Amino acid sequence: MQLGATTFCQPGYGDDGTANGGVIADLDVWIDSILLPAIKALGLPNEGPRRSPSFISPGSRRAAYSVIVSDERRKGPLLDEWMEPGFSHAYSAFFSHLRPLTAYSYNGSLHRVETTGCVSRISEEPLLTRVEDNIRLTRSDWEQETRHIRLVAARKATQPETIAYQWKRNSLPYQAGDVASVIPSNDPEEVSKFLRALPPQIHETSDCILTITPKMLNTAEFLGVCCPFWPKRCTLYGWLIFCADIHALPEREDLRALSEFCSLEHEFGKDQRAKLISLSDLSGAALYGDYVLREKRSWADILHDFDSLRAPGSQLTVEVVLGLLSPIQCREFSIASSPSYEMMKMTCEASDKPNANGFAIELCVAKVEGTTPLGRAYHGLCSSYLSRLNDRRRESPSEVRMWIRPGTFSGLPLELSSESQSNKRLDVPTLFIGAGTGIAPLRGLIYEREAMFNLVNGLENGSMSNDINNIDENGLQCDNVLCFGCRKKDSDFYYEHEWQKLSQTGRLGMLTAFSRDQWHKIYVQQVLEKADAEETFLTNHLLHRNGAIYIAGGPNMARRVKQLIVESLARACGDDQKAALRILNQIQLAGRFSIEAWS
């Protein structure tokens, strides 16, 4: 609307707390009371009142693919199928369809390459990285499991390039603050559970080689059908491990499609078919919200609960399963490392190190797990996948497929101050504000600035400047100031020893907020508010020192910190909030204020 667009109809807003259906009920009411009347008022085609969300006939799901099940059975480790010569080309084609549009492209030497027009074949493929470290950051008995994962991408070229070439900033493999788009795989144990919920005629052939061919869906029967791209050659096991999102929550139209395949020979087949239909109807929005959304019932849970789908007489087939499930999507994590700092370490270390002919990416990953209102345990797909990498106690992968794309934080100030002949200052002081795993991109940004500072000053790896005569007592005048919040200092203070080391050398000022270490809660915005009240810290930083601010973490924290900054600027403008917002917008346009927040 700010750019001049007009709304087609009144916007709709959904709230998961709405009685009798939550956001799904809100959506239905908006469609029926606002969207459809707006379509009718404009004279656009309207098929009349909706009776169910099943816009796609169940038959079209079954007919979307032609599958040939070979008598040949695959042998070998389950997690190696995507790399085997007979399957690798088909899997590569599938993975290429998941590539983010803005992902970087690399040649065989892992140099970033510019692409014009269509992306070249090699650049469509994800980076293949191997796990070097997988370390738990939180205390072993702490409620949250957070891990530091170091991944190394190895060159494909036989002739290694010189490290000096990579020191050019435009040839670094990625930039500090970039994002890793990781392709997770399903847990083999969960795949086995899913297979047991399928009819015997399906799971008994799970290791047979499949040839999958999508059909031409250009008739009226298939209008609106979205046909996922699957590998043309794989096994059902491999497809479920690497391709199908069995963790996804089925949509209402998926349940309507499933109802057709309940076996009426089963004792409760007719009742279960009626139950699936009622879950998919508009009148069943509350039931769907309670049963699927709030209890996070995945495909495996649905298939397990409705056992008539695997009973004798069920018409559920491999073709149907291929048409129902959606592909696994990339999960994105802010990179917690600095490419320049990594290159600096490579220069100082022996050339025979494992990553001397590649580059490293570090992630800070909090494992998603919890219980539903009825006590059902759940966990996140990708965070669980990453947490079990190189787990010797169970079958787990050691290679990770990913792309790297530009992140929110760009234009990080790296120049040294022209006023200091001794090169003891960076030109733009920077305040980094983060909570929890929001520390990940901030860690990369801090180390990127320190790498540039050390490079210009000719310091070796790990030898930070010890000139602390020009900083104040609490370090708020340092080039880099980190304000970090977590729950308890001795449990989830991520990278504490690194920050202590930088603080001791005078290169980092620290403000901390440990919300549970005292009887009253303390958050980063309160720590900043105190510093601002005592020393007008925020106003001095932005206006008098021409500093930059980077914020990363949850949206509530980011919103409150931004409001605190506006209030601080308003006091400097005679309590004029509008003037403060204009100043902050100008600072943001100049690249000195940026937020990366996620829920």
ChimeraX attribute file (.defattr): number of C-alpha atoms within 10 A of each C-alpha:
attribute: neighborCount
match mode: 1-to-1
recipient: residues
	/A:1	6
	/A:2	5
	/A:3	5
	/A:4	6
	/A:5	7
	/A:6	8
	/A:7	8
	/A:8	10
	/A:9	12
	/A:10	10
	/A:11	9
	/A:12	12
	/A:13	9
	/A:14	15
	/A:15	13
	/A:16	15
	/A:17	9
	/A:18	13
	/A:19	11
	/A:20	18
	/A:21	23
	/A:22	20
	/A:23	20
	/A:24	22
	/A:25	23
	/A:26	19
	/A:27	16
	/A:28	19
	/A:29	15
	/A:30	17
	/A:31	16
	/A:32	14
	/A:33	10
	/A:34	15
	/A:35	18
	/A:36	19
	/A:37	15
	/A:38	16
	/A:39	14
	/A:40	13
	/A:41	9
	/A:42	9
	/A:43	9
	/A:44	10
	/A:45	9
	/A:46	10
	/A:47	8
	/A:48	10
	/A:49	9
	/A:50	14
	/A:51	11
	/A:52	17
	/A:53	15
	/A:54	18
	/A:55	13
	/A:56	18
	/A:57	16
	/A:58	21
	/A:59	13
	/A:60	17
	/A:61	22
	/A:62	20
	/A:63	17
	/A:64	23
	/A:65	22
	/A:66	15
	/A:67	17
	/A:68	15
	/A:69	18
	/A:70	13
	/A:71	11
	/A:72	11
	/A:73	13
	/A:74	15
	/A:75	9
	/A:76	8
	/A:77	8
	/A:78	16
	/A:79	18
	/A:80	12
	/A:81	22
	/A:82	20
	/A:83	13
	/A:84	11
	/A:85	9
	/A:86	12
	/A:87	19
	/A:88	17
	/A:89	15
	/A:90	17
	/A:91	23
	/A:92	17
	/A:93	17
	/A:94	20
	/A:95	24
	/A:96	15
	/A:97	15
	/A:98	20
	/A:99	22
	/A:100	14
	/A:101	8
	/A:102	11
	/A:103	18
	/A:104	22
	/A:105	24
	/A:106	22
	/A:107	15
	/A:108	14
	/A:109	16
	/A:110	22
	/A:111	20
	/A:112	17
	/A:113	13
	/A:114	11
	/A:115	12
	/A:116	7
	/A:117	5
	/A:118	7
	/A:119	12
	/A:120	13
	/A:121	11
	/A:122	13
	/A:123	21
	/A:124	22
	/A:125	21
	/A:126	24
	/A:127	23
	/A:128	15
	/A:129	21
	/A:130	19
	/A:131	20
	/A:132	18
	/A:133	15
	/A:134	20
	/A:135	13
	/A:136	16
	/A:137	21
	/A:138	20
	/A:139	14
	/A:140	11
	/A:141	8
	/A:142	12
	/A:143	12
	/A:144	17
	/A:145	19
	/A:146	24
	/A:147	22
	/A:148	22
	/A:149	21
	/A:150	19
	/A:151	22
	/A:152	23
	/A:153	21
	/A:154	20
	/A:155	23
	/A:156	13
	/A:157	12
	/A:158	9
	/A:159	10
	/A:160	12
	/A:161	16
	/A:162	10
	/A:163	16
	/A:164	9
	/A:165	12
	/A:166	18
	/A:167	16
	/A:168	10
	/A:169	12
	/A:170	12
	/A:171	14
	/A:172	18
	/A:173	22
	/A:174	23
	/A:175	26
	/A:176	29
	/A:177	29
	/A:178	23
	/A:179	24
	/A:180	25
	/A:181	23
	/A:182	20
	/A:183	22
	/A:184	23
	/A:185	24
	/A:186	22
	/A:187	20
	/A:188	18
	/A:189	12
	/A:190	15
	/A:191	20
	/A:192	16
	/A:193	14
	/A:194	20
	/A:195	21
	/A:196	17
	/A:197	23
	/A:198	24
	/A:199	22
	/A:200	14
	/A:201	13
	/A:202	17
	/A:203	18
	/A:204	12
	/A:205	19
	/A:206	22
	/A:207	20
	/A:208	20
	/A:209	21
	/A:210	23
	/A:211	15
	/A:212	20
	/A:213	16
	/A:214	17
	/A:215	11
	/A:216	11
	/A:217	17
	/A:218	10
	/A:219	7
	/A:220	7
	/A:221	12
	/A:222	18
	/A:223	13
	/A:224	11
	/A:225	16
	/A:226	13
	/A:227	18
	/A:228	18
	/A:229	18
	/A:230	23
	/A:231	24
	/A:232	18
	/A:233	21
	/A:234	24
	/A:235	25
	/A:236	23
	/A:237	23
	/A:238	26
	/A:239	23
	/A:240	26
	/A:241	25
	/A:242	21
	/A:243	25
	/A:244	24
	/A:245	21
	/A:246	22
	/A:247	21
	/A:248	17
	/A:249	19
	/A:250	20
	/A:251	18
	/A:252	24
	/A:253	22
	/A:254	21
	/A:255	24
	/A:256	26
	/A:257	23
	/A:258	23
	/A:259	24
	/A:260	20
	/A:261	21
	/A:262	27
	/A:263	23
	/A:264	19
	/A:265	13
	/A:266	18
	/A:267	11
	/A:268	15
	/A:269	22
	/A:270	15
	/A:271	15
	/A:272	21
	/A:273	22
	/A:274	16
	/A:275	16
	/A:276	24
	/A:277	21
	/A:278	20
	/A:279	23
	/A:280	25
	/A:281	20
	/A:282	20
	/A:283	16
	/A:284	21
	/A:285	23
	/A:286	20
	/A:287	17
	/A:288	26
	/A:289	20
	/A:290	17
	/A:291	14
	/A:292	20
	/A:293	21
	/A:294	14
	/A:295	19
	/A:296	22
	/A:297	21
	/A:298	19
	/A:299	23
	/A:300	22
	/A:301	17
	/A:302	20
	/A:303	20
	/A:304	18
	/A:305	13
	/A:306	21
	/A:307	19
	/A:308	27
	/A:309	28
	/A:310	23
	/A:311	22
	/A:312	15
	/A:313	16
	/A:314	20
	/A:315	16
	/A:316	21
	/A:317	15
	/A:318	24
	/A:319	18
	/A:320	21
	/A:321	16
	/A:322	26
	/A:323	21
	/A:324	23
	/A:325	20
	/A:326	20
	/A:327	21
	/A:328	23
	/A:329	18
	/A:330	19
	/A:331	15
	/A:332	16
	/A:333	21
	/A:334	29
	/A:335	28
	/A:336	29
	/A:337	27
	/A:338	28
	/A:339	26
	/A:340	26
	/A:341	23
	/A:342	18
	/A:343	22
	/A:344	20
	/A:345	16
	/A:346	20
	/A:347	16
	/A:348	11
	/A:349	12
	/A:350	10
	/A:351	12
	/A:352	9
	/A:353	9
	/A:354	12
	/A:355	17
	/A:356	22
	/A:357	23
	/A:358	21
	/A:359	22
	/A:360	21
	/A:361	21
	/A:362	23
	/A:363	23
	/A:364	28
	/A:365	23
	/A:366	21
	/A:367	19
	/A:368	15
	/A:369	16
	/A:370	13
	/A:371	12
	/A:372	14
	/A:373	10
	/A:374	8
	/A:375	9
	/A:376	11
	/A:377	12
	/A:378	16
	/A:379	14
	/A:380	13
	/A:381	21
	/A:382	22
	/A:383	20
	/A:384	19
	/A:385	18
	/A:386	25
	/A:387	21
	/A:388	17
	/A:389	21
	/A:390	18
	/A:391	12
	/A:392	8
	/A:393	7
	/A:394	11
	/A:395	16
	/A:396	19
	/A:397	18
	/A:398	16
	/A:399	18
	/A:400	21
	/A:401	19
	/A:402	24
	/A:403	25
	/A:404	26
	/A:405	22
	/A:406	17
	/A:407	18
	/A:408	17
	/A:409	23
	/A:410	15
	/A:411	12
	/A:412	19
	/A:413	18
	/A:414	17
	/A:415	14
	/A:416	20
	/A:417	15
	/A:418	11
	/A:419	11
	/A:420	11
	/A:421	9
	/A:422	10
	/A:423	15
	/A:424	21
	/A:425	19
	/A:426	22
	/A:427	19
	/A:428	21
	/A:429	23
	/A:430	28
	/A:431	29
	/A:432	22
	/A:433	27
	/A:434	29
	/A:435	25
	/A:436	19
	/A:437	24
	/A:438	22
	/A:439	27
	/A:440	26
	/A:441	31
	/A:442	29
	/A:443	23
	/A:444	25
	/A:445	30
	/A:446	26
	/A:447	19
	/A:448	24
	/A:449	24
	/A:450	24
	/A:451	26
	/A:452	18
	/A:453	21
	/A:454	21
	/A:455	15
	/A:456	12
	/A:457	15
	/A:458	10
	/A:459	13
	/A:460	14
	/A:461	18
	/A:462	15
	/A:463	10
	/A:464	19
	/A:465	17
	/A:466	12
	/A:467	11
	/A:468	16
	/A:469	8
	/A:470	12
	/A:471	16
	/A:472	12
	/A:473	10
	/A:474	11
	/A:475	20
	/A:476	21
	/A:477	22
	/A:478	23
	/A:479	23
	/A:480	26
	/A:481	22
	/A:482	25
	/A:483	20
	/A:484	25
	/A:485	29
	/A:486	22
	/A:487	18
	/A:488	15
	/A:489	16
	/A:490	13
	/A:491	16
	/A:492	22
	/A:493	22
	/A:494	24
	/A:495	15
	/A:496	12
	/A:497	10
	/A:498	10
	/A:499	16
	/A:500	14
	/A:501	14
	/A:502	19
	/A:503	20
	/A:504	14
	/A:505	14
	/A:506	23
	/A:507	25
	/A:508	23
	/A:509	24
	/A:510	19
	/A:511	18
	/A:512	20
	/A:513	23
	/A:514	20
	/A:515	17
	/A:516	14
	/A:517	14
	/A:518	9
	/A:519	7
	/A:520	7
	/A:521	12
	/A:522	18
	/A:523	18
	/A:524	24
	/A:525	23
	/A:526	15
	/A:527	17
	/A:528	22
	/A:529	19
	/A:530	13
	/A:531	15
	/A:532	18
	/A:533	12
	/A:534	9
	/A:535	12
	/A:536	17
	/A:537	18
	/A:538	24
	/A:539	21
	/A:540	17
	/A:541	20
	/A:542	23
	/A:543	14
	/A:544	9
	/A:545	15
	/A:546	15
	/A:547	22
	/A:548	23
	/A:549	21
	/A:550	23
	/A:551	26
	/A:552	27
	/A:553	23
	/A:554	17
	/A:555	14
	/A:556	12
	/A:557	20
	/A:558	23
	/A:559	15
	/A:560	14
	/A:561	19
	/A:562	17
	/A:563	14
	/A:564	18
	/A:565	23
	/A:566	23
	/A:567	20
	/A:568	22
	/A:569	25
	/A:570	19
	/A:571	14
	/A:572	16
	/A:573	14
	/A:574	10
	/A:575	13
	/A:576	14
	/A:577	16
	/A:578	12
	/A:579	16
	/A:580	21
	/A:581	17
	/A:582	12
	/A:583	18
	/A:584	19
	/A:585	14
	/A:586	13
	/A:587	19
	/A:588	15
	/A:589	11
	/A:590	11
	/A:591	17
	/A:592	25
	/A:593	21
	/A:594	17
	/A:595	19
	/A:596	19
	/A:597	17
	/A:598	11
	/A:599	6
